[in-house]
């Protein structure tokens, strides 16, 4: 899988464009900037956007070429981001975050729940989780995403994984994607926003 992403992100163009995901942008724009974690952020389009809005951003991805593109974009826009190249299973942050963005961060079922619970653990009380991912109906479309149903996110799975959070939004939608070369056209997505309860 690392080789796949390194190859994709080594292409000259940004695979999913340089602009942030629309749902992420609209959600993060409503929040007061603080510490933000973006697992599986690839070429950093969401991380860099958040940094331009004053967030202290940590992006994590397994791809070295993804990091190169992200730092290139950050330099282009005059901001700094933290970018760690590691497998998320091996990522053990020592700090907590005011927000976590999971934007098309699809994980195999054998590690998905553990990773989602790890993200809950490092979210500050009162912190917000923002998620957009493909749901199983995406297999009917050609606008991107995993090609096996086990890697896709029906709303029920997301609600179960994050049941300890207070839900602000939980929807399945069909949208039109226009994100670089690999996210184009009609798409079936799950959108989810939730807050970690205060202590």
Residue, then its C-alpha position, 0 to 999 in steps of 0.5 A: x500500500x505504501x508503494x501505491x501511494x508513493x507512486x501516485x503522489x510522485x506524479x507531477x500534478x497533485x492527485x486530489x488537487x491543491x484546494x481543500x476538501x469542501x466539507x472539511x473547509x466548510x467545517x474547519x472555517x467555523x472553528x477557532x484555530x487550535x491544534x489539528x490532526x489530519x491522519x492520511x492527509x496525502x499531499x497535504x491540501x487540507x493541512x496546508x489550508x488549515x495552516x493558512x487559517x491559523x491552525x497548528x497542523x500535524x499531518x500523518x501519512x505513510x508516503x514520503x512523496x506525499x510529504x514532499x508535495x505537502x511541504x511544497x504546497x505549504x512553502x508555496x502558500x507561506x505556511x508551516x505544517x508538521x508532517x510525520x511519515x509513519x504507519x498510523x498503527x505506529x503513530x502515538x502522539x503525546x499531545x491532544x488535539x482540538x480537532x481531527x479531520x478524517x477526509x477519505x482516510x479509509x482503513x482496512x477493517x482489521x485496524x479501522x476500529x483501533x485507529x478510530x479509538x486512538x483518534x478519540x483518545x487524542x481528541x481534547x474534551x470539547x474537541x471536534x471530529x470531522x469525517x468524510x468518506x465513501x460509503x458502500x454505494x460508491x462501488x456504483x461510481x467511478x469517482x475514486x475510493x477503495x474498490x472493496x466494500x470492506x474498506x468503505x464506510x456506511x454511516x452505521x459503522x462510523x456511528x458505532x466506532x465513534x459512539x462515545x462522541x456527541x454527534x452533531x451531524x451524521x448523513x449519507x449523501x450523494x455529492x459531485x466531487x471535483x478534486x484533482x484527477x482521482x476524485x471526479x464525478x458523482x460520489x456516495x459519501x458519509x459525512x460525520x461531525x461529532x464532539x468529545x464530551x467535556x470531562 
